[in-house]
Amino acid sequence: MTAFLITDAIESTLILAVSTFYSHLTTVDVAPPGYGIAVKWQGVRGASKAEITSASVEIGAVVIEQILGELGLSSSGSYKVVTVPSGYKLRSLTLTNLKFGDKVLRSEADLAAQGLRLAVIPSDPSGTLGAPQFSAPPVPARGLLPVALTGASFENGVLKLPDVAAPKIGLSLVKKNFPEEFEAQSFSLDSVTGVAAISSKNLQLVDSAGTVIWAFPGELPPQSPIVDINLQFALEQALNSALKESKPLDVNLFLRGTSPTKAGVNVSAIQGALIRSFPGVLRTILEGDSVPLALATPALSEEPPTSVIADLNVRYQGIRILESFSNLVPGNAGVTGQIVSDHSVLRELPPAALNGVSLAKVALIGRAPEDCELAVQLVAMNAGSAGTPTAAPSVLKLKASQTIAPIWITLSEMPLISGQVGLSVRANRGRFFWVQETDLLIKLAIHDPDPGNRTLRLNGVSIATIAQSETAIPAAKLPPEVFHTIAPLLESDLFLTVDLSDLSLRYKR
């Protein structure tokens, strides 16, 4: 929140004091351009919506005391008449050299010693004086009547008043106790200076374009109930407009009033979120490899979201990795292996590795240093050597690549296998680099109608357990920590069709 400092001065007069009626409010200047309520949010790449969940401002009345300087003073019969500048409420008058005869009067005690009262007669709006409304000291009680003409006091030459609004103030020194008995006395008064009370006036809460969000015309009465204004709609509208126009999320509201004026303000914590949405369905096909989530550009923000939600629907394709005979894919650095050319390279499988299972796909882990064509087939093993092929070779054409990856092959025939077999690979054209650790690295995928409670993962974090052919999780809570910089990877040992619908990334502010 930013406060704009405004000079409290009008016609070279001074502010004496400020009265705030609610202890938890902060007194602020609201003279134009006003007191700023600022929202400055760090943007998020691709964010399309701003939401405000909590934002309000409390506004209360504040009264300032302003010195009016010397006021016009005239005589009307036994009255002295003070002229008050237009629009001001009089809080006090300093009476210089108020004298009754040769006695200088500076307090109620001085008045009482002379058997006097100082009667105060505010005029009506036209300036016509009527009956006294205040007396210092006040009129005493009598019988069933209480003390009367209260509200004024006179000490140290200062006549204090209860913020009187009148264009003229009549002053009279009177004898006797009760209004109907008052006897006006002659007196002299050299000069009068005044102090006005200025309440919060003509308050408006506006946006940066000057659109009025809330207004209180005229004076906000002192000690009136606090006004509590919900800022949610105004801030959301301004932030979303800035998002639409690709502008910084720097929004200001202004509380302003007629100068000079102040107000009591308490701005609640402004809380909300930026939202990046991916409407529709994001479909990812998993077939033995990790696959980046197919997010629209631009890339994700470097700031992780606070929460991520999407409807998750998963269909199992009836194929899974045979984990017990499948290898992990190493990185590109420091790998060794064999070059497959026009001579067959054999990867022997353990005895009975494929007995009782239905092989669906095989993958060679490696890369093609140049464009090549591979012939791949299963062969029966005969005393550690390649024997009879179990089926005709499958032919696969590859483009040159610098990346180690599984190269999946659907063999032309997938008979049920018994006994020991091996995987024979030959290059009809070009070369293939087949990575080797203890053995040449492969992956095997088999047909299996039961997904076996295997997991679907996002950058290694489990987001679903797959126990049947179709799994639906409405409003699934996805791990927010993986949604930054680049799209996270979906991965599973199951061959799956993964649909994420109406993906929403929420960035708390």
N, C-alpha and C positions, 0 to 999 in steps of 0.2 A: 504494500500500500504506500502511495506517495502523497505527501501533503504539499500543497502549493502555498507558499508564504505570501500573504497579502499585507501591505502596510495599513495599519489602523489609523488613518488620519483623514479628517475632513475639515477644510477651512482652518487649518493650523490648530485644531483642537486636539486634546489628548484623551486617551483611554485611561481611566483611573483604575478600574477593577473589573473583574469578570465573575459572574455568578453562574455556576453550573448546578443544576438541581438533582443530578443523578450521578452518584460517585463512580460508576463503572463507565461513564461516557468520557471521552476525551474532547476537550474544547478545541475547536479548529476554526480558522478563518474560512468563511464561505463567500466573501466578496468576490466578484468576477475576477478571473475566470472560474474560481471555485476551488473547492477541496477535491483532490483527485482520488478516486478509488481505482487502483490499477490492477489489472490481471496481465501478467507477462509469462506466457507458457513457452517452454522449449518445444519446437515443432517436432513432428515425427514424419519420416518419409512415407508418403502414400496415404497419410491420414485423411479421411474424408468427412469426419464428423466430430464435433465437440459436444460433450455432455457436461452439464453442471449438476452435481448432486446436492450441493449445499452452498448457499450464498445468500447472505442477508445483511442489511445495515439497519441499526437502530439510530433514530434521530430524536434528540430532545432539545428543549428550549434552553437558551443561554441568554443572560442579560449582561450587557456591558454598561459601564458607567462612563459617560463622556462629558468632559468639561466644556461648557458652552461659553465660558468667558463672561464678561460683564453684560447684563441684560438691561433692556430699556426700563426706565423707572419714571413714573409720573405720579401726580397727586390728583385725587378726585374726592373732594370734600375731606373727610377725616381718613380716607383710605390712601394707602400707597399702592399703586397698581404696577405690577411687573409684567412685561410683555415677553412671552415665551416664543422662541423660533418655531415655525410651523412644523408639525409632525413629530415633535419631541414630547416625551413624558418626563415630567419634572420629578427628580428624586430628592434634591436638596437645594436650598438657597442659603448662601452665605451673606448675612446681613451686616454690612460695614457701618459701624457707628450708629446703631439703633439707640435713640435717646428719648427718654421721657423727661422733659424739662432738662435739667443738667445731669440726669442719671443715665449712664450707659448701661444698656441691658444686653447681657450675653448668655443668659440661661433662664430656665424656668424658675430657679431660686431667686434670680434678680427680679423677674416679673412678680412672683408671689410677694416679695418684700415691698413692692409698690402697690399690691392689691390689684394686679393686672393679669390679663390673659392676652395671648397673641392669637387672634382669630384669623383663619385662613378661608378665603372665599374664592374658589375656582369659578371661572366664568363658564357660561354655556358656549357651544361652538361659535356663536356669533360674536362672542366677546362681552356679553352682558353679565354683570355680576349679580348674584342673587344672595341667598342666605349663607352664613358660615357653614362649612362642612367639617372643619377641623379646628381644634383649639389646643394651645400649649400653655399651661397644662390643660388636660381635658376637663369637660364639665363633670362635676361629681354626681354620684347617684343620689336619688331622693325618692323616698317612699318605695314604690314598686318599680321605679324607673332606674335602669342601670346607668353606669358611667356612659357619657355621650361625647360626641365630636372627637372620637379617638382616632389615632393613626398618625398624628404629628408629634414631634418632640423638638425641643430647642435647647441646645447645649453648645458652649464655646462659640457662640455667634452663628451656629449652623442650624437652620430650620430643616429638619428631615420630614419628607412627605412620602406617602405610599404610591409613588410613581403616578402622579396626577397628569392626566391628559386634558389640557385646557389652553387656549391661546392667551389668556390673561389670568393672573393670580392677584386677588386683592388681599392686602394685609391691613389689619386693624388692631390697635391696642384698645381693649375694652375693660371696663370694671363690671363688677357683679358676677354671679356664678352661673346664671342660666341664660340661654339664648334670648328668651323673651325679655330679660332684664338688662341685657348688655347695654353699656353706655360707652360710646366711642370717645376716645381721648385723642387729643392732638399729640403728635410725636414727629420726630425727624429721623431721616434715614439717608445716609450719604450715597450709598451704591449697593448694588446686588449682583453677585455672580451666581451662576447656576450649574448644576450637574444633572444631566439627563440620563434616564435609563432606556437603553435600546435593546429590545428583545429581538430574537431571531425573526426575520421578516421576509416574506415573499420567497420562501424556500422552494427550490426546484432541484430535482435529480434528473440530469440529462445525460445522454450519451455524447460521444465525440462529434456527432453530426448536429447536436443541438436538439434532438428529439426528446421531448419531456416524458420521463418515465413515471414521475410522481411529483406532485406540487401541493403546496399549502399556501394559498394566497393570503396576504395580510400577515398579521402578527401571530406567531405560534405562542399561545399563552404560556407564561411561566408556570412551571409545575404541572403542565398538562401531561396526560399519559404519553409514554414513549411511543413513537411511531416505528413500527417494525416493517421494513420493506423487503419483499422477496426479490432478489436480483437474478434469479435463475433464468427467466425468459430473456431478459435484456442481455445478459452476458452470453448466453448460448447463441442468440441471434448475431451478436457482434463477432463472436469467435468463428461461427460457421460462415459468416460473410467473408472474414479474413481468409479462411481456408479455401473458399471458393475462388477468391481472387489471388491466391498464392501469395498473400501478404504475411508479414510477421504476426504472430499471435500476441499482439501488444494492444490491449483494450483498456480504455479509460472511461469511467463515468465521473461526472462532476456534480457535487452538491454545491449549489450557489444560492445567494440571496442578495437582497438590496444592501449596498455598501453604505456605512460600515455595519457589518453584522457577523456574529459568530453562531455556532451551533454545537451541540454535544453529539458526538458520533462514536459508534462502536461497530466496526466491521467484523463480522464473523469470519472464520477461516473459509476461504473460497476453495471448494474441492470439486473435483470432477475428473474427466478422462478424455483423452483423444482416442478415437477408434479408427482402425484401419480394417476395412471389410473386403472380403473376397466373395461377392455374391455368386450364386449358382453352385454348380458341382465341380469340384476338383477331383478328377479321376486319375488314379495311379495304378498301373499294372505291375505287380511284383512277380517275377519269374526266376527266383533264385538269387537275384542281385539287389543291393540297396539302390533306391531310386529317389532323386530329389523330388520333394513335393512340387507339383506343377503350379507354382505361384506366378501371377502376372507380374510383369516388371512395373516399377523399378524394384531393385533389390530391397531387402528388409533393412530397417533402421538398425544402427549399431546398438541402440538402447533396447534391451529385452522388454517385452510387454509385461504388464502386471498379471494379466490373465489371458487365456486363449480358449475359445469355445467354438465348437462346430458339431453338426450332426454327423455321426460316423456310421457308415454302412459298409460291411465287409462281406464279400462272397468268396468262399473257398473253392478253388478250381479242381480239387481232388488230387493234387500233386504236392509232394513235399520233398524237401531235401532229406536224403538218407545220411543223417548226421554222423553215424559211426564210421562211414567210409568217404567222408567229404572233408576237404582241406580248406583252411582259411586263405584268403587272398593276401599276399604280402605287399609291401610297398614297392615302389620302383627302384629304390636304391639298394645296392649290395646284393642283388639276387643272382643265383646261378641256375643253370639248367642245360637242356640239350637243344641243339638245332635240328629240327625235323626238315629233311629235304626229300630226295627221291628214294631214300631207303627208309623202310618202316621202323618206327620207334614203338616199343611195346611197354605198356604200363600194366604189370601183372596185378590182379586183384586177389585178396586173400581167399583161401578155399571157402566155398559156400557163402561168399559175401552177398551174392544175389539170389541164393536159394530162397524160394518162398515169397519173393517180391516181384512186382511187375515194374520193370525199368521204364521210365518215361523219357528222360533226357540225360545226357552227360555233358559235362563242361570241361574243357581243357583250360588250365590257368596259365596264361602267358600272353604273348603279343606277336604280331606279324611285323618283322623288321622291314618287309617289303610286301607288295601285293602278292597274295598267294592263293592256291587252291588246295584244300586238304581233302584226303579220303580217309574216313574214319569208320572202323567196324569192330565189333566184338569177335573174338576168336576163342575157341576152346583151348585150354592149356593142356600140353602133353609133356609131362615130366619136366616142367620148367621152360618149355619152348612153346612158341606159337603153333597151334595146330589148325584145325579146320575152322574157317569162319562160320559164325552162327547165322550170318545173313550177309547180303550184298553190302558193299561199302556205301556210306552216305557222303556226299560231296558238299563241301562248304567253301565259298569264296570269301576271302577277307581282304580288307584294305590295310595298308601299312599304318601302324600305330606305335606311339611311344609309351602307351599305358598298359601296365599289367592288369588283366581283367579276366573273368571267366568267359570263355567262348562256348555258348550253349549250342548243342547239336541234338536234333531229334533224329535218331537213327531210323533208317528206312524200314527196318523190321524190328519189332520188339518182342521176340518170343520169350516164353517162360524159360528161365535158365536153371539148369542143374549142373553141379560140378563147378570146377574152377574155370574162370574165364580171364581174359586180358583185353586191354583196349589197344588196338593197333592203329597208328596214325602215320600217314605218308603224305608228302607234298607232291602233288602232280605238277605244280608250278610254284616257283618262288620258295620261300623259307618261312618256318614258324619257330619262334623261341618258346620252348615248353619249360616252365619253371620247375626246378627240382630242389627239394630239400633232402629228406631221407629217400623219398620216392618222388616220381613225377607227380605234380599236384593236379588233382581233379575234383570235381563235384559230381555227385550222382543224385538224380531226382526220381522218385518212384511214385506210382499210382497208389493212393491210399484214401479211402472214403472218410476216414476218421482223422480230423485235424489234431486230435490228441492234446487239447488244451495248450497248444503252442501259442506263443505271443506274437503280437504285432508291435513293432518298436519304432520310435521316432528319435533318431540320434541316440539310440541305445536305451531309451526310456520306454518301458512297456506302456502302451496306451489301450491295449485290449487283449483279452485271452479268448482264443478261437476254439470253441467246443463243438460247433456245428457248421453246416454248410453256409448259413447266413447269420450274421450278427449285426444288430442295430443298437446304437447307443445314442439316444437323443441328447443334445446339448452336452456332448462329451467335453470334459475339462482336459485340455492338452497341456503338456509341460511348457510353460512360457519361456523358460530359460533357453530353449533350443531355437526360438524364433528370433534370431538376430543376425544381421549382416547378410547371410545367404540362406536359401531355403533349406530346411532340415531334411534328413534322409529317412525315408520309410524303409523298413527292412523286416524280414521274417524268414523263417525256414519253410514257410508255406507259400505256395503259389496262390496269390490273392488278387482280387479286384477291390481296390479301396476307394470309396467315395467319401470325400469330405464336403459337406454342404454348408453354405453360408458361414464360412470361416470368419471369425471376428477376433481381432487382436486389440486388446484394451490397455491403454497406457495411462496409469493413474497420475493425476495432477493435483 
